[in-house]
Amino acid sequence: MNSTLPPSTPRRATVVTLSALAGVAPSTVTRALKGDTRISQKMRDLIIGLAKEHGYMPNVLARTLSSGKSGLYGLVLGPAENPFYTELLHEATRQAEKLGFRLLIIHAGGGPIEDTTAQALIQYQVDGCIISSAILSSKAADICAQNNVPLVMVNRVALSHGCFVTCDNRAGGAEMAKLLMSRGCRRFGLIYTSSTSSTSREREEGFVAELEQAGLALSFRIDGHSNYDGGFEAGREIAAIPSAERPDAIFALSDIMAMGVLDALRLASIDVPGDILVAGFDGVAASARPIYDLTTIQQPLPLMIQRAFELLRARTVDPSLPDELIAMRGKLIVRGSTGRA
């Protein structure tokens, strides 16, 4: 049988192309490519061989229309300059590949998810979406709910449609306060973020509540703006405080801000941990570098992403499942920035 494509045939092979080459109906080609045993083994082998020879790729959109499932999941990411979200992207991509999913990546930064983002998720027919470090407007949530697009917020808890997978931020903040107090610290500074996210609010609440139980309080708070530069400026402010009034310990609500603080203190010739202790939260890989050696609460990121995909897959099958909130315990990693035990 002649398998040469006629000149008028489009360069991209389709089911119709293969059916013409094999001399069978397009429906026969579709069944053969799915391994349907109603098609003879000889014909299946012929069609599969033609598909390989002519570089046939299945039409994902057509498959979506027939099955109602695209195998495409949205991933809405927070600020790219924060290594936590880079690591989240890497982990989500790794797990999606193992599961045979594809990801539609949307960068929302630290701001709210606009209605247009929700509409894009619908237009691309995603089966579900993971959202990290973004505020979901009630209208955007309604758009997804009305179109049966399940949502899982990772590293966030919000009052909206969807499930939530997060680190237990209050417990992590409390555990860090206990560690710093056990080191003899009595004057505490907090590097917070002006973001209204649940993540930073809960970390601060857990930290402050533990101090109050011990009859202590924060000496000051500085907005680190959730980034390295904000942490660096906060570190410069701390360095400018007279040594007798300077805090014993600094707790930054994210590692990226804590690293900025450490660099500023180093440039000011302030010894860490000799003069002041510094701790962060997230457990990003860079926090373990010798130049930082940062004590931190490590979020269980691989497990958080795994549970997020499990929640999405379950709700793709049964949209009536109730929303869930899963809080996972972080791991305290003690390093040189707070002095080793």
N, C-alpha and C positions, 0 to 999 in steps of 0.2 A: 504493500500500500504506500502511495506517495505521501510523505509527511512534510513536503515543502509548502510553506505558507504562500498563497497567491499574493501578488504585488498589492492588491487592494486591501489585504487583511491588515488591521491595525497592528502596530508593533507589540502592544500588550496583549498577550494571549488571554482569552476568556473561555468560559464554558462553551459558548457558541463556536468559537474557534476550534476547540478540541472536538466538539461534536461533528463539525464538518470534516476534520481530518480523520476521525474514526469511523465516519459514516453511520452515526447513531444519533438518537435524539438527545437534546441537552439534558433532559431529565435522567437519561441513562448515565451520562457523564457525571452528573451530580451524585447519583447513587454510588457509582463506582469509586469516586474519590472519597466517599464516606465509608467505603468498605462493605457496602450492602451485598450480602451473600446471594441475593436474587439475581445479581449480575454475575455471569460466569467468570471464573478465575482468569481465563484467557483474555476476556474483554477488559477486566479490571487491570491486568498487567499491561495491556496495550495502552489504555487511557492514562495510567500512571506514568508510563514511559513517555508518552507524548507530552504530558504535563511537565515532566522534568526537562525534556528536550527543548521545549519552547518557553521555559521560565514562567509557567503559569503560577499565579498567586491567587488564593481565594479572595473573593470580594467580601471584606469584613462588614461593610454596610449592608450588603444583601443578606449575609448570615444573621446580622442583628435584626433585620426586618422579619426574617423567618422564625427566629428563636425567641426574640424579645430580649435577649441578653447580648451585650457587646463585649464582655470581658475587659471593658475599659473602666478604670476607677480614677476619680479625681484625687489629686493631692494638692491642697492649698497650703503654701508654706509661709512662714514668718520671715523676718529680716535676714537677708542673705549674708550680712556681715557677722551674724552670730553663728559660731561654729556648731552650736547645738542643732540648728536647723539644717546645716550641711550634713551632719551625721544622721539626722532623722531622714533626710532625702536618700542617703546612701542605704540605710537600713530598709526603708520602704521599697526601694528599687530592688534590692537583693531578695527580699521576701516575695515581692510581686512576681519576679522572674521565676522563682521556685514554684509558685502557684499557677503559673501560666497566665498571669494577668498583665495588662498593659496599663501604664499610668499617664494621665493627662496632668501635667505639672502647671500649676498657676501660682505665681508669686504675688502674694497680697501685702507683703511687708508687715508692718505692725498695725496698720489701720484696719478699718472695718471692711468686711466682704460686701462689695457693692451688689446691687440687684443684678447688674449685668454679668457679674461672675456666676451667680446662680443660674441665670439664663443660659450662659455658655455651657454649664454642666448639663443642662437639659438638652441643648442643641447637639452636643456631642454624644448624647445618649449614654452617659456613664451609668454603670450599675450601682454606684455608690460613691461616697466621697469621704476622705480623711481630711480634717481641717486642723491645722496647728497654728497657734499664736495669732489668731485673728478674731475680731468681733463679728459675729454673725447677726445682721440686722433681722428684725422680726419678719420683714417682708421677704428677705432672701430665704429665711427658714421656711416661710409659708410656700414659696415657689417650689422648693425642693419637696416639701411634704405633699403638696397637691399633685406632684408628678411622680410620687412614690420613689424618690431618690433618698435612700437611707444615708444618714450622716453620722460620722463618729468624730468627735473632737478629741484630739490627743494633746495633752499638756494644757488643757483648758476645761473649765466647767462654766456653762452659761445657761441662762433660763431660756431655752429654745428647743425646737424639735431636734431630736437626735440622741445618740449615746455618748458617753464620756469615758475616756481612759486617761488616767492621770497618775502622777506620782502623789503620794500622800504628803503634800507640801507642808501642812501644819506640823505633822510629826517630824518632818525633816528639819524645819525651823527650830522646833523644840529641842531636837537632839543636838543641833549645833550650839544652842545656848548652853546646854548642859556641859558640852565639851569645853567651851570657852570659860565657863565658870569653874570647871574642875582644874583649869590651868591657873586659877587665882585671879582672873580678870574681874574688875568691878566697874569699870567705865567702858561703855559700849557705844560704838558708832554703827549706823546702818546705812548702806548704800542702796537706795530703793529706786523704783522706776515710777514715773508719773503715769504710766499706763494703767488703765482701769482693769487689767486682766485679773482673773481669779488667782492665777499662779503666784504672782508677786504679793498680792494681798494676803494669801493664806500663809506664805512663808514668813512674812513679817508678823502676822498674828500669832503663829506658833512660837516664834522666837521671843516676842515681847511677853506673851503669857507665861513662858517659862521663867523669864527674868522677874516678872512681878511676883511669882510664887516664892522667889528667893528674896523678895523685898528690894529688888533692883529695878532700874529703868534705863532707857536709852539716854545717852548724853546729848546726842544730836542725830539728825537724819540729813542726808544729802541725796539729791536726785541725780542718779547716774545715767538716766535716759536710756537704759537698756543696751548700751553699747560700750565699746572699748574707750572711745574718746571721753564719754561721760564719766567713766570710771577713773580715767587718768586725771581729769579735772578735779574730781572728788579727792583723789590722792594728793593733789597739789594743795587743796584746801586743808587737808589733814596735816600735811607737812608744815603749813604756815602757822599752825596752832602751837603756842609755847609748850615745850616738852612736859612741863608740870601739869598742864591742862589737857594734854592730848589723851585720847582714849587708849585703854589697854588693848582693845580688840576691835576689829572691823569685820562686820558680816555684810558681804555684798550678796544681793539676791540672785545673782547669776555669775557664772565663772568669767564671762567676758568682761564684766565690770570689775571683778576682783583682779583680773590680770592687768587692767589699766591702773588700778590702785597700786599694785605691787611695783609696776614700772615707775610710777611717779615717786613712790617712797624711795626706791633704789636710787633714782637720780638726785634725790634730796639727801642722800647718805643716811637715811633712817633704816636701822637694822630690823629685818623681819626674820625670826620672831623675837630677837633680843629686845627691841624697843616697843614693838607692837605686833600683835597677832592678826592675821588676815585669813578669812575663810570665804568660800563661795558656795555655789549650788548649781548643779547640772551634771558634773562629772565628765566634761568634754575631754577628748584625748589630749589637747594642748595643756590642760591643767597639770598633767603628770610630767611635763618637761622640766628638766633640772632648773631652768631659769625661773620657773614659777613654783614648782613643788607645792602645789596648792591643796590645802585641806578642803574637801568638798562633800556634798551629798550627791551621789551618782544616781541618776534616774535609770530605772530598768528599761531602757529604750527598746531593745530587741523584743522583750516580752510585751511591752506596751503596743508596739506595732503589730505583733502577732495577734493579740487580743482584738485590736481594731479591725483587722481583716476578718477574723472569725465573726465578729458582730455584724460586719457588713454582709458577709456571705449568708449568714443565717437570715438576715432581713431581706436579702434578695430573693430567697426562697419563700419566706413567709413575712410579708410586710406588716402583718398584724401584731408581730412580737412587740412587747412593751420596751420602752427605752430603758437603758441600764447605765449605772455609774459605777465604774471600777477604779478604785484607788489602790495603788501598789506602793509598798514600802521602798523607799530609797536606801542606798547603802552608804553609811558614813565611811569616808576614806580619809584617814589621818595622815598628813604629810608634814613636811618641814615648816610650812608657813604658820603653823600653830605650835610648833615644837613637838618633837616625838616623845611618846611616853617612855 
